[in-house]
Every structure is written in structure tokens, then in C-alpha cells.
Amino acid sequence: MKILFVSMNNHHFKRWAEQVASDGMDLYWFDVLDQGTAASLSFMHQITGWKKGFLKKRGRTLVKSKFPKLYHQLVKRYDVSVASAFEKALQDIQPDIVHCFEMKLSGLKILPVMQKNSLPLIYSSWGTDLYDLDVLEIRKEQASTFLTRVDYLITDCHRDAGIAKDLGFQNIHLGVFPGNGGLEISDKHRMLVDQRDYILIKGYESAIGKALSIIKALELVPQELLEPFKIFIYSADEAVIAYMLQSKTLTKLAYKIVPRAENVPNKELLAYMGRAAIHIANSNSDGMPNALLEAMSMGAFPIQSNPGNVTEEVITHGKNGFLIEEVNDHEKIAQLITESLGNTSLRMAAQEYNIDFIAKNYNRTTLRSQIIELYRQVKRV
């Protein structure tokens, strides 16, 4: 079976594709952003290097910096479009199935080509893909037209299956699966509650990410509750770093900040989660966050925003975590942090529940056969 994946070079995509590679299928990857050959995806055929119609990388960079108007004219005239390159890939490969990941950069870009054929099209929605079209600058009509062409849908939460239906999707929903194909369940680096010495914070601050509310909340938490812990802010945007460094309260504590551009390897992040008393992430739009699931699997008590009621699919407030209902209410977030750090028995019960829940529902080994069967199901139709 030939499967043509359409995606950016992304860790979650790589992990999903690895699940299918184990079955010996003939896999092809169309690099929708043409970011270049990826050593991490060497287990599949890669369609890259299709875009640049003039000069090499160094020459293009020079023209772009010195003559921006000329650069855009040359790009428009000579560069190859996604649709043209993808259509050629279809002709060359003759795949049995096309599977695109994410709508704006992948799905909508290949839509004009897919509308001209009847190949089975699988679409995996990621993150805020369907929940907030406005923030992605996708018109409702665009999403509806795309979903009308989609034959099979995979979502990372139940909420988005309903949204897709409301937008006009009438075909087959293959199920709810984590975007990365599941988690490798391991007790390595997973500490007992009384051994945990970190507070982990996802540092996105943007139109979607709202980490500043978390940092402001920390300033309101009693100092004696924070002092036993090291604060680790990963994937931190500039506004978060700047605020943290000027905080007279927080700079007295032990802390570490890793900017968003400096990627923390996943295995290293999981080790931190295994030592974290709590893991906090806050955004006004998202699907089912992979970082949340990973933190739960490693026993960190989750404090997580709940856009569109998605997080409550895995967290029962006050039982196995806390839900942030108002992303800008740093006083309320401070209360949740204070309560979680001060309630060891709650964190202990939540850790036991969450580890078991993730093992039963998101175990990568268990999900592998189910994911492979999805493609066999599509091929049989």
C-alpha cells in the first residue's frame, strides 16, 4: 500500500508516521513547506527541494535582504507552487491514499488538486485547526469546502469531530487519536510525589498562548510554597522571559528559562515532567495538548486551560487536575497553584489516576495496531 503524507516537518507527524512504518507500508512524504531533506524521516521517501525556481539558498537570501521587491517578483514568477509540485508527486507516485496533517498549510494548499481526483483523502486535525478558524485566518467557507472533499477524518479530541460535522463534514470519522500516535509509557524518571522538585510551565505567549497569566499568578502564590521547587519555563516567548527577569519576587527563586527557539528534546522534557509537582499550560485555543498528556503520563499534576471544553475530556476538575476556565484571570490561576502545591494527598491521588488513565488510553504500543488498521480499512473501501 502506498501512502502519501502531506505535512510540515514536525515531531508529532514523525512520531505518527513511525507507527505506520512498522508495518512495512510504502510511505511517501510531501514536504509541504519544502524545508529540506529530514534525516529523522529517512524511513520514508521524501519529496523535497521542489519549490525554489531561482538561485540557491545563499543567493536568495542576499536578494531578499537587499532587494525585497525584486525578490517577491522573482518568487511569484519562478517559484513552483505547492499545488503544482503536489500534482506532480501524485502523478509520479500513484498513491493509494493521501493523508494530510493540519488544514491551513497542508489541506487547503492541496485542495485544488484533490478536487480533480477521487483518491481517498484522510485529514488529521491538529491543535486549534478546527476550533478557532479566525485566529488561523481561515474563512468558514474555505473550511467547509475542504471538509466536503475529505473522505476520512482523524481528530485529537471529541470536540473537533462535532465541529467538523457542523462545518459540513459528512463522511467517516476514523476516531480520536493523539496527534503523535500515542505515548511511550515508561516509569523511568517518574518520581514519587514527595520527591518532585520542579514546577513546569509552557511558555507560549501569543494570540493563542497565555503564559504571562501563569507568571503573574506565581507572584501571588505564597513564597514558602514555591521555595522548595525550581521553576522551569520551556518554549518561552520573549514577553514571558522579559517579565520573568524583571520580577523582583520570582527572580529570588531558583528558575530556568528555555526560549521557544531552543527546542527541549522530548526525552529531556519528559524527564523534567517526571520530576514536576505540577505542570501548567494556558491558552485560549487548542486541541488536545500533547504536552498535557505527556505530563499526566509522567505523574505531574496538570493545571490546564479548557478552550471549548476540550481538556475536560481527560481532566475532572479537582480530581486528577485543575481546569483554568478564564485564561486571563491570574488571581484565579494563583489560587489553583496554591491549592495544588499545598495539597499533597490530592497530587498523590491524581498521579496514580493519571498514570493509569494514560496507560489505558494513550499507550503507543496499544495504539499502533489500531492506527495501522485505519489505513487497511480505507484501502478496503
PEKAPE-V224878 format. One line per field, one symbol per residue. psi: psi as a letter, one per 40 degrees, with the letter a starting at -180 (. if undefined). A space follows every 50 residues. Layout:
BEGIN
psi: ???
END
This chain:
BEGIN
psi: hhhhihiihidddddddddddeeeihhihhgdefeihhdefeeihhgife dheiiiddddddddddgdddddddddddihiddddddddddddfidihhi hidddcdddeddddeeifihhhhhiibedddgdddefhiddddddddddh dhhhieidddddddddeeheahheihiideeiihhiehehiideeheihh hhfhhaddhfdddddddddehhdddddeihhhhifhiddddddddehddd eeihihhhiddghhiddddddddeehdihhihiehiahhddddddddeeh hhhiifhffddedehhheceaihhdhdegddddddddddddegddddddd ddddddddddeehddddddddddddddddd.
END
